[in-house]
Amino acid sequence: MSRVRFTTARSVFETFPELARKSTVAPTDEPAIAFLKNLSARHKFEDAVGFCAHLLPRREAVWWGCASLRSFLQDIPQSRSAPLLAAETWVQHPTDPNRLRALQVGTGGDDSDGLTWLAFGAGWAGGMLSTPPAPPVPVPQYLTARAIRIAILLAAGHIAAAERPERTTACVNEGIKLAERGFDVATGTG
């Protein structure tokens, strides 16, 4: 079942003005999935990652980010895996305690590490930015997409240059599959 929340590429850009500021391509009125496939075909990896992260619902975006980093980084040492595991736990069991745990892990992580940004992506998938006595401020919708975009782009920098085009295209194609079909938490597949 399709998880696309937007009919056109333009509607994604209008909903998330930050995306327009980060993108090198102009929005069009073509269907959102067609626009994303076009970006992938033109090897506009950074634009495709940003667009896909905003196109997907937050839970799917975090799942896509986790799968992408597992693929890009391959053997992640246990000493670095806490942010990834926290994000995956939230995807599999999207409770507020799991979201807060992911946020805590992200806050304690290295912001130059894509894995840290996965934890932020899950941690920013709801809840409040402020705590009492300050007035409640909901987490802005775009923060999960921003974190997943950063996570994937940082991790892609670790791919050997000769392998990068094929592997980054595969990453975007997995995001397209998630958008078109959704995902099954039990199997981790789209």
N, C-alpha and C positions, 0 to 999 in steps of 0.2 A: 504494500500500500504506500503510495507516494506520501512523503513527509514535507513536500514543498508548500510553504506558507504564502508564497508570493506568485502572482501570475506573470509578471514581467520583470526583466532586469531593472528597469527604472523604479519599480515599486520597492525593490530591495535597497537601492541607493537613496530613495526618498525616506525610507524608514530609518536608515542608518547613515546620516550625513557624514559621519566619520569615515565610512567606506569610500565615499566620493573624494575625500581629501587624501586618502592613501592610494587611490587607484590611478593608473596611468591611462585607463580606457574610459571613454564616455559611456554612460548608460544608454541603452536602447529600449525599444518597446518589444523586443523579441521575448519569447518565453524564457523564464529564468534558467531552466535547465539547458536550453539551446544556447543561451549566452555563455553559460559555464563551459559547455562542450566546445564552443568556439574559442574561448580563452585557452583551453587545453590544447586544441588543435594548432593554435598559433604559438604555442609554447610560452604563454604569458603566465608563468608559474606563480609569481608573487601576486598578480592580480587574481588569478584563479583561486589561490588559497584564501585570500581575503574575502572574495565573493562567496565561496563555498562555506566558509566559517560563519558568515552572516546569514546565508540562505538556510542552513540547517537549524533545526531546533537545538536548544542548548545541550540537551543530553546527547543527541546524535553528534553534535560538533565535538564534544569532549571525547566521545568514543572514537570518532574519526582521528582526532589528534593523538589519542593513545595508540591506536593501530599504526598511524603514520610514524610516530617516534619509535615504536618497537621495530618497524621495518627499516627505518633510516639508521638507527643506532645499533641494531641487532643485539649483541650480547651486552646488556646493561648490567653493570656490577651491582650486587646487592647493596653496596654502600651508597649508591645513587638512586635506587629504585623506589624509595618512599613516596616521592611526589606522584610517580606513575601509578603506584598501587593505591594511593589515596584517591586519585582521580577515577581509576577503574572501579574501586569500591563504591564511590558515589554513583557512577553510571549503573552499576548492577543493583544497587540499593539506594535510590535517590532520597535519602532521609536528611533532615536538617542536621542531625549530629554528624553524619558522614560528610555533608557539605562543609560544615564548620571545621571538621578534622582536616579536610583537604585545604581549606583556607589557612589553617594553622601551619600545615606542612609547607605550603607555598610561601607564607610570610617568613618562615625560618630558612628558606632556600636561597640559592644563588640566582640572582635575576639575569645572569648571562647564560643560564642553563635552560634549554627548552623544556626539560622535565619539570622544573619549577613552575613554568607557565601552564603546564597541564593542570597542576594542582590549583593554581589560581583560576583557571577556566572552570573547574568544578566548584571551587569555593565561591565564585562570583555568580553562580547560576541561580541565585535567589537570595532571599533574606534582606538584611538591612546593612547599610554602610556605617550607620551611626549607632551608638548605644546610649541608653539613658544616662544622664538626664537630657542629652541632646534630643531634639525632635527626630522621629524616625525618618530616615531617608532610604528608600528602596535602592537596591543595587541596580544601576542602569542596565538595560537589556543588552547593550553592545559590549559589555566588559568580557563576557565569556568568549564571544567571537574574537575580540581583540587578543585575548590571552592565547587562544588556539592558533590564531594566525602567527603570533610571535613564536610560539612553541615549534610549529612546523617549519617556519623559516629559519630559526636558529638550528634546528636539527638537520635541515637540508644542507647546511653549510659543512656538515661532517661527511657528506657523500663524496667519493672520489669524482673528480671532474668528468672523467670518461663515462661514468655510470649515471651521472646526475640527470640528463634528459630523460632517459628511460624510467628511472625510479621516481622522478618527480611527476611525470605523466601518469604513472601507475597510482601515485598518491591521489592526484586529482580525480582520476577515474574511480577510485574507491569512494571518494566523497560524492561523486555523481551517483554511484550505485546506492549509497545511503539515502540521498535525497529522493531518488526514484522509488526505492523499495522499503525504506525504513530499516530497522535492524532487529535481530533477535538476541536479547541479552544472554539467554542460556547458551547459545552457540557462538555468539560474538560475530555473527555473519549478517550481511545485508540481504 
